[in-house]
Amino acid sequence: MIKRHPWKNWEVSFIELENHIGKKYKVTRKLLHYPISETKMFRSKKNALKQFEKWLK
């Protein structure tokens, strides 16, 4: 899932990753037109979605 902030140039993505250990959730925000990004990894989907919504505010 990828969404853009309404008035800032941020693109925020939410990705679910799975391996033999279990699931992880990756939330990334990227500044469009610049090579700047910030990524956070979570074990809890609830916390990952909370971060996703926070970055869209």
PDB file of N, H, CA, C and O in Angstrom:
ATOM      1  N   MET A   1       0.851  -1.162   0.000  1.00  0.00           N
ATOM      2  CA  MET A   1       0.000   0.000   0.000  1.00  0.00           C
ATOM      3  C   MET A   1       0.907   1.237   0.000  1.00  0.00           C
ATOM      4  O   MET A   1       1.824   1.342   0.814  1.00  0.00           O
ATOM      5  N   ILE A   2       0.645   2.154  -0.903  1.00  0.00           N
ATOM      6  H   ILE A   2      -0.101   2.069  -1.564  1.00  0.00           H
ATOM      7  CA  ILE A   2       1.415   3.395  -0.993  1.00  0.00           C
ATOM      8  C   ILE A   2       0.438   4.561  -1.035  1.00  0.00           C
ATOM      9  O   ILE A   2      -0.526   4.554  -1.802  1.00  0.00           O
ATOM     10  N   LYS A   3       0.700   5.564  -0.200  1.00  0.00           N
ATOM     11  H   LYS A   3       1.482   5.570   0.423  1.00  0.00           H
ATOM     12  CA  LYS A   3      -0.122   6.775  -0.197  1.00  0.00           C
ATOM     13  C   LYS A   3       0.791   7.984  -0.168  1.00  0.00           C
ATOM     14  O   LYS A   3       1.933   7.898   0.284  1.00  0.00           O
ATOM     15  N   ARG A   4       0.292   9.103  -0.646  1.00  0.00           N
ATOM     16  H   ARG A   4      -0.635   9.173  -1.013  1.00  0.00           H
ATOM     17  CA  ARG A   4       1.041  10.356  -0.606  1.00  0.00           C
ATOM     18  C   ARG A   4       0.402  11.313   0.381  1.00  0.00           C
ATOM     19  O   ARG A   4      -0.820  11.371   0.522  1.00  0.00           O
ATOM     20  N   HIS A   5       1.255  12.057   1.056  1.00  0.00           N
ATOM     21  H   HIS A   5       2.248  12.010   0.941  1.00  0.00           H
ATOM     22  CA  HIS A   5       0.777  13.074   1.982  1.00  0.00           C
ATOM     23  C   HIS A   5       0.095  14.166   1.161  1.00  0.00           C
ATOM     24  O   HIS A   5       0.589  14.507   0.086  1.00  0.00           O
ATOM     25  N   PRO A   6      -1.024  14.727   1.631  1.00  0.00           N
ATOM     26  CA  PRO A   6      -1.788  15.693   0.836  1.00  0.00           C
ATOM     27  C   PRO A   6      -1.015  16.953   0.429  1.00  0.00           C
ATOM     28  O   PRO A   6      -1.186  17.426  -0.694  1.00  0.00           O
ATOM     29  N   TRP A   7      -0.182  17.503   1.292  1.00  0.00           N
ATOM     30  H   TRP A   7      -0.042  17.119   2.205  1.00  0.00           H
ATOM     31  CA  TRP A   7       0.484  18.746   0.921  1.00  0.00           C
ATOM     32  C   TRP A   7       2.001  18.707   1.092  1.00  0.00           C
ATOM     33  O   TRP A   7       2.690  19.621   0.639  1.00  0.00           O
ATOM     34  N   LYS A   8       2.523  17.691   1.722  1.00  0.00           N
ATOM     35  H   LYS A   8       1.963  16.949   2.090  1.00  0.00           H
ATOM     36  CA  LYS A   8       3.973  17.514   1.787  1.00  0.00           C
ATOM     37  C   LYS A   8       4.384  16.581   0.653  1.00  0.00           C
ATOM     38  O   LYS A   8       3.544  15.871   0.101  1.00  0.00           O
ATOM     39  N   ASN A   9       5.645  16.577   0.308  1.00  0.00           N
ATOM     40  H   ASN A   9       6.328  17.153   0.757  1.00  0.00           H
ATOM     41  CA  ASN A   9       6.116  15.715  -0.769  1.00  0.00           C
ATOM     42  C   ASN A   9       6.568  14.349  -0.259  1.00  0.00           C
ATOM     43  O   ASN A   9       7.567  13.813  -0.738  1.00  0.00           O
ATOM     44  N   TRP A  10       5.845  13.779   0.706  1.00  0.00           N
ATOM     45  H   TRP A  10       5.033  14.215   1.095  1.00  0.00           H
ATOM     46  CA  TRP A  10       6.167  12.468   1.236  1.00  0.00           C
ATOM     47  C   TRP A  10       5.318  11.401   0.563  1.00  0.00           C
ATOM     48  O   TRP A  10       4.127  11.593   0.321  1.00  0.00           O
ATOM     49  N   GLU A  11       5.956  10.268   0.264  1.00  0.00           N
ATOM     50  H   GLU A  11       6.924  10.112   0.461  1.00  0.00           H
ATOM     51  CA  GLU A  11       5.247   9.075  -0.175  1.00  0.00           C
ATOM     52  C   GLU A  11       5.465   8.036   0.919  1.00  0.00           C
ATOM     53  O   GLU A  11       6.607   7.750   1.277  1.00  0.00           O
ATOM     54  N   VAL A  12       4.403   7.475   1.447  1.00  0.00           N
ATOM     55  H   VAL A  12       3.475   7.707   1.156  1.00  0.00           H
ATOM     56  CA  VAL A  12       4.490   6.539   2.565  1.00  0.00           C
ATOM     57  C   VAL A  12       4.027   5.162   2.083  1.00  0.00           C
ATOM     58  O   VAL A  12       2.963   5.032   1.478  1.00  0.00           O
ATOM     59  N   SER A  13       4.846   4.128   2.360  1.00  0.00           N
ATOM     60  H   SER A  13       5.710   4.233   2.851  1.00  0.00           H
ATOM     61  CA  SER A  13       4.492   2.773   1.930  1.00  0.00           C
ATOM     62  C   SER A  13       4.450   1.820   3.116  1.00  0.00           C
ATOM     63  O   SER A  13       5.152   2.008   4.109  1.00  0.00           O
ATOM     64  N   PHE A  14       3.617   0.796   2.993  1.00  0.00           N
ATOM     65  H   PHE A  14       3.047   0.643   2.185  1.00  0.00           H
ATOM     66  CA  PHE A  14       3.426  -0.221   4.019  1.00  0.00           C
ATOM     67  C   PHE A  14       3.571  -1.575   3.333  1.00  0.00           C
ATOM     68  O   PHE A  14       2.813  -1.893   2.417  1.00  0.00           O
ATOM     69  N   ILE A  15       4.556  -2.383   3.780  1.00  0.00           N
ATOM     70  H   ILE A  15       5.172  -2.124   4.524  1.00  0.00           H
ATOM     71  CA  ILE A  15       4.827  -3.674   3.143  1.00  0.00           C
ATOM     72  C   ILE A  15       4.871  -4.765   4.206  1.00  0.00           C
ATOM     73  O   ILE A  15       5.470  -4.589   5.268  1.00  0.00           O
ATOM     74  N   GLU A  16       4.234  -5.886   3.911  1.00  0.00           N
ATOM     75  H   GLU A  16       3.747  -6.028   3.049  1.00  0.00           H
ATOM     76  CA  GLU A  16       4.265  -7.051   4.803  1.00  0.00           C
ATOM     77  C   GLU A  16       5.298  -8.042   4.256  1.00  0.00           C
ATOM     78  O   GLU A  16       5.219  -8.451   3.098  1.00  0.00           O
ATOM     79  N   LEU A  17       6.259  -8.421   5.090  1.00  0.00           N
ATOM     80  H   LEU A  17       6.323  -8.088   6.031  1.00  0.00           H
ATOM     81  CA  LEU A  17       7.302  -9.360   4.698  1.00  0.00           C
ATOM     82  C   LEU A  17       7.140 -10.636   5.521  1.00  0.00           C
ATOM     83  O   LEU A  17       6.773 -10.583   6.695  1.00  0.00           O
ATOM     84  N   GLU A  18       7.418 -11.783   4.896  1.00  0.00           N
ATOM     85  H   GLU A  18       7.716 -11.825   3.942  1.00  0.00           H
ATOM     86  CA  GLU A  18       7.280 -13.045   5.617  1.00  0.00           C
ATOM     87  C   GLU A  18       8.477 -13.938   5.298  1.00  0.00           C
ATOM     88  O   GLU A  18       8.879 -14.058   4.141  1.00  0.00           O
ATOM     89  N   ASN A  19       9.046 -14.566   6.338  1.00  0.00           N
ATOM     90  H   ASN A  19       8.719 -14.468   7.278  1.00  0.00           H
ATOM     91  CA  ASN A  19      10.108 -15.544   6.153  1.00  0.00           C
ATOM     92  C   ASN A  19       9.837 -16.736   7.061  1.00  0.00           C
ATOM     93  O   ASN A  19       8.738 -16.857   7.603  1.00  0.00           O
ATOM     94  N   HIS A  20      10.811 -17.614   7.236  1.00  0.00           N
ATOM     95  H   HIS A  20      11.704 -17.516   6.796  1.00  0.00           H
ATOM     96  CA  HIS A  20      10.611 -18.822   8.043  1.00  0.00           C
ATOM     97  C   HIS A  20      10.408 -18.517   9.531  1.00  0.00           C
ATOM     98  O   HIS A  20       9.885 -19.360  10.259  1.00  0.00           O
ATOM     99  N   ILE A  21      10.807 -17.344   9.991  1.00  0.00           N
ATOM    100  H   ILE A  21      11.232 -16.659   9.399  1.00  0.00           H
ATOM    101  CA  ILE A  21      10.646 -16.964  11.397  1.00  0.00           C
ATOM    102  C   ILE A  21       9.244 -16.420  11.658  1.00  0.00           C
ATOM    103  O   ILE A  21       8.649 -16.717  12.694  1.00  0.00           O
ATOM    104  N   GLY A  22       8.720 -15.636  10.738  1.00  0.00           N
ATOM    105  H   GLY A  22       9.204 -15.395   9.897  1.00  0.00           H
ATOM    106  CA  GLY A  22       7.400 -15.043  10.921  1.00  0.00           C
ATOM    107  C   GLY A  22       7.219 -13.829  10.033  1.00  0.00           C
ATOM    108  O   GLY A  22       7.940 -13.647   9.052  1.00  0.00           O
ATOM    109  N   LYS A  23       6.250 -13.002  10.385  1.00  0.00           N
ATOM    110  H   LYS A  23       5.664 -13.149  11.181  1.00  0.00           H
ATOM    111  CA  LYS A  23       5.946 -11.803   9.595  1.00  0.00           C
ATOM    112  C   LYS A  23       6.590 -10.571  10.209  1.00  0.00           C
ATOM    113  O   LYS A  23       6.724 -10.457  11.427  1.00  0.00           O
ATOM    114  N   LYS A  24       6.986  -9.651   9.335  1.00  0.00           N
ATOM    115  H   LYS A  24       6.877  -9.744   8.346  1.00  0.00           H
ATOM    116  CA  LYS A  24       7.463  -8.334   9.732  1.00  0.00           C
ATOM    117  C   LYS A  24       6.742  -7.328   8.846  1.00  0.00           C
ATOM    118  O   LYS A  24       6.293  -7.651   7.746  1.00  0.00           O
ATOM    119  N   TYR A  25       6.643  -6.118   9.343  1.00  0.00           N
ATOM    120  H   TYR A  25       7.007  -5.856  10.236  1.00  0.00           H
ATOM    121  CA  TYR A  25       5.970  -5.056   8.598  1.00  0.00           C
ATOM    122  C   TYR A  25       6.938  -3.896   8.448  1.00  0.00           C
ATOM    123  O   TYR A  25       7.539  -3.440   9.421  1.00  0.00           O
ATOM    124  N   LYS A  26       7.079  -3.426   7.219  1.00  0.00           N
ATOM    125  H   LYS A  26       6.591  -3.797   6.429  1.00  0.00           H
ATOM    126  CA  LYS A  26       8.025  -2.362   6.909  1.00  0.00           C
ATOM    127  C   LYS A  26       7.248  -1.118   6.491  1.00  0.00           C
ATOM    128  O   LYS A  26       6.430  -1.164   5.572  1.00  0.00           O
ATOM    129  N   VAL A  27       7.511  -0.007   7.178  1.00  0.00           N
ATOM    130  H   VAL A  27       8.175   0.030   7.925  1.00  0.00           H
ATOM    131  CA  VAL A  27       6.866   1.264   6.866  1.00  0.00           C
ATOM    132  C   VAL A  27       7.975   2.232   6.443  1.00  0.00           C
ATOM    133  O   VAL A  27       8.934   2.457   7.182  1.00  0.00           O
ATOM    134  N   THR A  28       7.828   2.794   5.252  1.00  0.00           N
ATOM    135  H   THR A  28       7.049   2.611   4.652  1.00  0.00           H
ATOM    136  CA  THR A  28       8.849   3.680   4.702  1.00  0.00           C
ATOM    137  C   THR A  28       8.206   4.975   4.251  1.00  0.00           C
ATOM    138  O   THR A  28       7.133   4.975   3.648  1.00  0.00           O
ATOM    139  N   ARG A  29       8.870   6.072   4.549  1.00  0.00           N
ATOM    140  H   ARG A  29       9.741   6.072   5.039  1.00  0.00           H
ATOM    141  CA  ARG A  29       8.447   7.344   3.958  1.00  0.00           C
ATOM    142  C   ARG A  29       9.612   7.875   3.153  1.00  0.00           C
ATOM    143  O   ARG A  29      10.763   7.834   3.589  1.00  0.00           O
ATOM    144  N   LYS A  30       9.295   8.374   1.967  1.00  0.00           N
ATOM    145  H   LYS A  30       8.360   8.407   1.612  1.00  0.00           H
ATOM    146  CA  LYS A  30      10.299   8.818   1.016  1.00  0.00           C
ATOM    147  C   LYS A  30       9.959  10.226   0.562  1.00  0.00           C
ATOM    148  O   LYS A  30       8.807  10.528   0.247  1.00  0.00           O
ATOM    149  N   LEU A  31      10.952  11.070   0.530  1.00  0.00           N
ATOM    150  H   LEU A  31      11.888  10.825   0.785  1.00  0.00           H
ATOM    151  CA  LEU A  31      10.771  12.425   0.027  1.00  0.00           C
ATOM    152  C   LEU A  31      10.900  12.371  -1.490  1.00  0.00           C
ATOM    153  O   LEU A  31      11.964  12.058  -2.023  1.00  0.00           O
ATOM    154  N   LEU A  32       9.807  12.678  -2.176  1.00  0.00           N
ATOM    155  H   LEU A  32       8.942  12.932  -1.742  1.00  0.00           H
ATOM    156  CA  LEU A  32       9.789  12.601  -3.635  1.00  0.00           C
ATOM    157  C   LEU A  32      10.815  13.551  -4.251  1.00  0.00           C
ATOM    158  O   LEU A  32      11.058  14.643  -3.737  1.00  0.00           O
ATOM    159  N   HIS A  33      11.400  13.122  -5.341  1.00  0.00           N
ATOM    160  H   HIS A  33      11.203  12.235  -5.758  1.00  0.00           H
ATOM    161  CA  HIS A  33      12.377  13.894  -6.113  1.00  0.00           C
ATOM    162  C   HIS A  33      13.720  14.055  -5.396  1.00  0.00           C
ATOM    163  O   HIS A  33      14.589  14.776  -5.887  1.00  0.00           O
ATOM    164  N   TYR A  34      13.905  13.406  -4.257  1.00  0.00           N
ATOM    165  H   TYR A  34      13.199  12.821  -3.858  1.00  0.00           H
ATOM    166  CA  TYR A  34      15.175  13.458  -3.523  1.00  0.00           C
ATOM    167  C   TYR A  34      15.500  12.052  -3.012  1.00  0.00           C
ATOM    168  O   TYR A  34      14.588  11.270  -2.744  1.00  0.00           O
ATOM    169  N   PRO A  35      16.779  11.728  -2.877  1.00  0.00           N
ATOM    170  CA  PRO A  35      17.144  10.386  -2.392  1.00  0.00           C
ATOM    171  C   PRO A  35      17.134  10.290  -0.864  1.00  0.00           C
ATOM    172  O   PRO A  35      18.108   9.844  -0.259  1.00  0.00           O
ATOM    173  N   ILE A  36      16.037  10.708  -0.251  1.00  0.00           N
ATOM    174  H   ILE A  36      15.245  11.071  -0.743  1.00  0.00           H
ATOM    175  CA  ILE A  36      15.914  10.704   1.206  1.00  0.00           C
ATOM    176  C   ILE A  36      14.736   9.822   1.589  1.00  0.00           C
ATOM    177  O   ILE A  36      13.628   9.978   1.076  1.00  0.00           O
ATOM    178  N   SER A  37      15.001   8.881   2.513  1.00  0.00           N
ATOM    179  H   SER A  37      15.901   8.755   2.930  1.00  0.00           H
ATOM    180  CA  SER A  37      13.911   8.037   2.993  1.00  0.00           C
ATOM    181  C   SER A  37      14.190   7.607   4.425  1.00  0.00           C
ATOM    182  O   SER A  37      15.325   7.660   4.900  1.00  0.00           O
ATOM    183  N   GLU A  38      13.132   7.182   5.099  1.00  0.00           N
ATOM    184  H   GLU A  38      12.210   7.139   4.714  1.00  0.00           H
ATOM    185  CA  GLU A  38      13.221   6.683   6.470  1.00  0.00           C
ATOM    186  C   GLU A  38      12.379   5.413   6.527  1.00  0.00           C
ATOM    187  O   GLU A  38      11.241   5.390   6.058  1.00  0.00           O
ATOM    188  N   THR A  39      12.948   4.362   7.104  1.00  0.00           N
ATOM    189  H   THR A  39      13.872   4.381   7.484  1.00  0.00           H
ATOM    190  CA  THR A  39      12.267   3.073   7.186  1.00  0.00           C
ATOM    191  C   THR A  39      12.237   2.578   8.626  1.00  0.00           C
ATOM    192  O   THR A  39      13.215   2.705   9.362  1.00  0.00           O
ATOM    193  N   LYS A  40      11.109   2.017   9.012  1.00  0.00           N
ATOM    194  H   LYS A  40      10.314   1.913   8.414  1.00  0.00           H
ATOM    195  CA  LYS A  40      10.970   1.398  10.330  1.00  0.00           C
ATOM    196  C   LYS A  40      10.384   0.009  10.132  1.00  0.00           C
ATOM    197  O   LYS A  40       9.496  -0.187   9.303  1.00  0.00           O
ATOM    198  N   MET A  41      10.893  -0.963  10.907  1.00  0.00           N
ATOM    199  H   MET A  41      11.615  -0.804  11.581  1.00  0.00           H
ATOM    200  CA  MET A  41      10.419  -2.348  10.857  1.00  0.00           C
ATOM    201  C   MET A  41       9.669  -2.659  12.150  1.00  0.00           C
ATOM    202  O   MET A  41      10.070  -2.228  13.232  1.00  0.00           O
ATOM    203  N   PHE A  42       8.571  -3.418  12.024  1.00  0.00           N
ATOM    204  H   PHE A  42       8.246  -3.768  11.146  1.00  0.00           H
ATOM    205  CA  PHE A  42       7.737  -3.775  13.163  1.00  0.00           C
ATOM    206  C   PHE A  42       7.382  -5.251  13.110  1.00  0.00           C
ATOM    207  O   PHE A  42       7.268  -5.823  12.026  1.00  0.00           O
ATOM    208  N   ARG A  43       7.209  -5.868  14.260  1.00  0.00           N
ATOM    209  H   ARG A  43       7.302  -5.403  15.140  1.00  0.00           H
ATOM    210  CA  ARG A  43       6.686  -7.227  14.367  1.00  0.00           C
ATOM    211  C   ARG A  43       5.160  -7.197  14.464  1.00  0.00           C
ATOM    212  O   ARG A  43       4.488  -8.155  14.083  1.00  0.00           O
ATOM    213  N   SER A  44       4.623  -6.096  14.975  1.00  0.00           N
ATOM    214  H   SER A  44       5.169  -5.318  15.285  1.00  0.00           H
ATOM    215  CA  SER A  44       3.183  -5.954  15.182  1.00  0.00           C
ATOM    216  C   SER A  44       2.565  -5.150  14.038  1.00  0.00           C
ATOM    217  O   SER A  44       3.028  -4.053  13.725  1.00  0.00           O
ATOM    218  N   LYS A  45       1.523  -5.695  13.417  1.00  0.00           N
ATOM    219  H   LYS A  45       1.147  -6.586  13.671  1.00  0.00           H
ATOM    220  CA  LYS A  45       0.827  -4.978  12.349  1.00  0.00           C
ATOM    221  C   LYS A  45       0.142  -3.732  12.890  1.00  0.00           C
ATOM    222  O   LYS A  45       0.074  -2.707  12.212  1.00  0.00           O
ATOM    223  N   LYS A  46      -0.367  -3.827  14.118  1.00  0.00           N
ATOM    224  H   LYS A  46      -0.312  -4.660  14.669  1.00  0.00           H
ATOM    225  CA  LYS A  46      -1.044  -2.693  14.748  1.00  0.00           C
ATOM    226  C   LYS A  46      -0.090  -1.505  14.891  1.00  0.00           C
ATOM    227  O   LYS A  46      -0.458  -0.374  14.571  1.00  0.00           O
ATOM    228  N   ASN A  47       1.126  -1.752  15.366  1.00  0.00           N
ATOM    229  H   ASN A  47       1.425  -2.671  15.626  1.00  0.00           H
ATOM    230  CA  ASN A  47       2.105  -0.672  15.528  1.00  0.00           C
ATOM    231  C   ASN A  47       2.566  -0.125  14.184  1.00  0.00           C
ATOM    232  O   ASN A  47       2.804   1.075  14.049  1.00  0.00           O
ATOM    233  N   ALA A  48       2.691  -0.997  13.194  1.00  0.00           N
ATOM    234  H   ALA A  48       2.497  -1.972  13.303  1.00  0.00           H
ATOM    235  CA  ALA A  48       3.100  -0.559  11.861  1.00  0.00           C
ATOM    236  C   ALA A  48       2.043   0.348  11.231  1.00  0.00           C
ATOM    237  O   ALA A  48       2.379   1.376  10.643  1.00  0.00           O
ATOM    238  N   LEU A  49       0.781  -0.023  11.350  1.00  0.00           N
ATOM    239  H   LEU A  49       0.508  -0.858  11.828  1.00  0.00           H
ATOM    240  CA  LEU A  49      -0.299   0.813  10.815  1.00  0.00           C
ATOM    241  C   LEU A  49      -0.404   2.136  11.561  1.00  0.00           C
ATOM    242  O   LEU A  49      -0.737   3.165  10.974  1.00  0.00           O
ATOM    243  N   LYS A  50      -0.120   2.101  12.844  1.00  0.00           N
ATOM    244  H   LYS A  50       0.150   1.264  13.320  1.00  0.00           H
ATOM    245  CA  LYS A  50      -0.128   3.322  13.647  1.00  0.00           C
ATOM    246  C   LYS A  50       0.943   4.293  13.133  1.00  0.00           C
ATOM    247  O   LYS A  50       0.683   5.489  13.003  1.00  0.00           O
ATOM    248  N   GLN A  51       2.148   3.782  12.840  1.00  0.00           N
ATOM    249  H   GLN A  51       2.360   2.810  12.945  1.00  0.00           H
ATOM    250  CA  GLN A  51       3.227   4.605  12.299  1.00  0.00           C
ATOM    251  C   GLN A  51       2.873   5.117  10.911  1.00  0.00           C
ATOM    252  O   GLN A  51       3.148   6.271  10.581  1.00  0.00           O
ATOM    253  N   PHE A  52       2.260   4.257  10.093  1.00  0.00           N
ATOM    254  H   PHE A  52       2.036   3.319  10.361  1.00  0.00           H
ATOM    255  CA  PHE A  52       1.838   4.625   8.744  1.00  0.00           C
ATOM    256  C   PHE A  52       0.880   5.816   8.781  1.00  0.00           C
ATOM    257  O   PHE A  52       1.052   6.784   8.039  1.00  0.00           O
ATOM    258  N   GLU A  53      -0.122   5.737   9.642  1.00  0.00           N
ATOM    259  H   GLU A  53      -0.261   4.951  10.244  1.00  0.00           H
ATOM    260  CA  GLU A  53      -1.099   6.826   9.779  1.00  0.00           C
ATOM    261  C   GLU A  53      -0.463   8.083  10.352  1.00  0.00           C
ATOM    262  O   GLU A  53      -0.818   9.192   9.953  1.00  0.00           O
ATOM    263  N   LYS A  54       0.470   7.924  11.278  1.00  0.00           N
ATOM    264  H   LYS A  54       0.759   7.023  11.602  1.00  0.00           H
ATOM    265  CA  LYS A  54       1.148   9.073  11.873  1.00  0.00           C
ATOM    266  C   LYS A  54       1.927   9.850  10.806  1.00  0.00           C
ATOM    267  O   LYS A  54       1.909  11.081  10.799  1.00  0.00           O
ATOM    268  N   TRP A  55       2.604   9.139   9.911  1.00  0.00           N
ATOM    269  H   TRP A  55       2.618   8.139   9.917  1.00  0.00           H
ATOM    270  CA  TRP A  55       3.378   9.812   8.872  1.00  0.00           C
ATOM    271  C   TRP A  55       2.487  10.464   7.820  1.00  0.00           C
ATOM    272  O   TRP A  55       2.928  11.380   7.125  1.00  0.00           O
ATOM    273  N   LEU A  56       1.255  10.015   7.691  1.00  0.00           N
ATOM    274  H   LEU A  56       0.897   9.271   8.256  1.00  0.00           H
ATOM    275  CA  LEU A  56       0.348  10.648   6.736  1.00  0.00           C
ATOM    276  C   LEU A  56      -0.324  11.907   7.295  1.00  0.00           C
ATOM    277  O   LEU A  56      -0.940  12.665   6.545  1.00  0.00           O
ATOM    278  N   LYS A  57      -0.207  12.131   8.603  1.00  0.00           N
ATOM    279  H   LYS A  57       0.293  11.515   9.212  1.00  0.00           H
ATOM    280  CA  LYS A  57      -0.813  13.334   9.203  1.00  0.00           C
ATOM    281  C   LYS A  57       0.010  14.553   8.907  1.00  0.00           C
ATOM    282  O   LYS A  57      -0.343  15.654   9.329  1.00  0.00           O
TER     283      LYS A  57
END
